[in-house]
Amino acid sequence: LKGKRDSVEAYRLLALGADDPELLRRFDAPFVGRTTELDALGRSLDEAVRKGRPGLLRVTGEAGIGKTRLVREWLTRRSAAGAFTYGAGRCRTYGDHGTLAPLADAVRS
């Protein structure tokens, strides 16, 4: 390992524990507020559709402020309204996943 002089024992990840942060998130609680942010996401999509070309939208902010929840809520609302269909994938820091694994996950879903 970079920066280590001595050997370091490696372990293979076999499963995620119940205390994994991704599993601890609660998305069933009511979503309140964030109307300004939801509207900004909607305007960005509408602009990309109007121009007829792809666009890039980055959602940034401090850790823990609800970026994932905001995007998840927006996607759920827009797809429920029939606005579009989407797929989601995520990068993992463990395992034997290739660089295109997030894209494959998104297409598969």
C-alpha positions in Angstrom: 0.0 0.0 0.0 1.2 3.5 -0.8 2.8 5.1 2.2 3.2 1.8 4.2 6.6 0.3 4.8 5.4 -3.0 6.3 3.1 -5.6 4.8 -0.6 -5.0 5.4 -3.0 -8.0 5.5 -5.8 -7.7 3.0 -9.4 -9.0 3.4 -12.1 -9.6 0.9 -15.4 -7.9 1.5 -18.1 -10.6 1.6 -21.1 -8.5 2.6 -22.2 -5.1 3.9 -23.2 -4.9 7.6 -26.5 -3.6 8.8 -24.7 -0.5 10.0 -23.7 0.5 6.4 -24.5 4.3 6.0 -26.3 3.6 2.7 -28.6 1.2 4.5 -29.2 3.5 7.5 -30.7 6.3 5.3 -34.4 6.9 5.7 -36.2 7.8 2.6 -39.6 7.1 3.9 -39.8 10.2 6.1 -41.9 13.0 4.6 -39.9 15.4 2.3 -40.5 18.9 3.4 -39.4 22.2 1.8 -36.5 22.5 -0.7 -39.0 23.9 -3.3 -36.4 26.3 -4.6 -33.9 23.4 -5.2 -36.6 21.2 -6.8 -37.6 24.0 -9.1 -34.0 24.6 -10.1 -33.6 20.9 -11.0 -36.8 21.0 -13.1 -35.7 24.1 -14.9 -32.4 22.5 -15.8 -34.1 19.5 -17.3 -36.6 21.6 -19.1 -33.8 23.6 -20.6 -31.9 20.5 -21.8 -35.1 19.2 -23.4 -35.9 22.6 -25.0 -32.4 22.8 -26.5 -32.5 19.2 -27.6 -29.1 18.3 -26.3 -27.6 16.7 -23.2 -26.6 18.8 -20.2 -24.7 18.4 -17.0 -26.0 19.3 -13.7 -24.0 19.0 -10.5 -25.5 19.0 -7.1 -22.9 20.1 -4.5 -22.8 21.0 -0.9 -21.7 20.1 2.6 -21.9 16.5 3.7 -25.2 15.6 5.3 -27.3 18.4 4.0 -29.5 16.1 1.9 -28.1 16.1 -1.6 -29.0 12.5 -2.2 -32.4 12.9 -0.7 -33.1 16.0 -2.8 -32.2 14.3 -6.1 -33.9 11.1 -5.2 -37.1 13.0 -4.4 -36.9 15.0 -7.6 -36.4 11.9 -9.7 -39.3 10.1 -8.0 -41.7 13.0 -8.6 -40.7 13.5 -12.2 -40.8 9.9 -13.2 -44.1 9.4 -11.4 -45.5 12.3 -13.5 -44.4 10.5 -16.6 -41.8 13.1 -17.4 -39.0 10.6 -18.0 -37.5 7.2 -17.1 -34.1 7.1 -15.4 -31.5 4.6 -14.2 -29.1 5.0 -11.4 -25.7 3.6 -10.7 -23.0 4.4 -8.2 -19.3 4.0 -7.9 -18.1 1.6 -5.3 -14.7 1.7 -3.6 -14.5 -2.0 -3.1 -14.7 -5.2 -5.0 -13.9 -6.1 -8.6 -16.1 -3.6 -10.3 -14.9 -2.1 -13.6 -15.0 1.6 -14.5 -18.2 1.2 -16.4 -20.1 -0.6 -13.6 -22.1 2.5 -12.6 -23.3 2.9 -16.2 -24.1 -0.8 -16.4 -26.1 -0.5 -13.2 -28.0 2.5 -14.5 -28.9 0.8 -17.8 -29.9 -2.4 -16.0 -32.2 -0.6 -13.7 
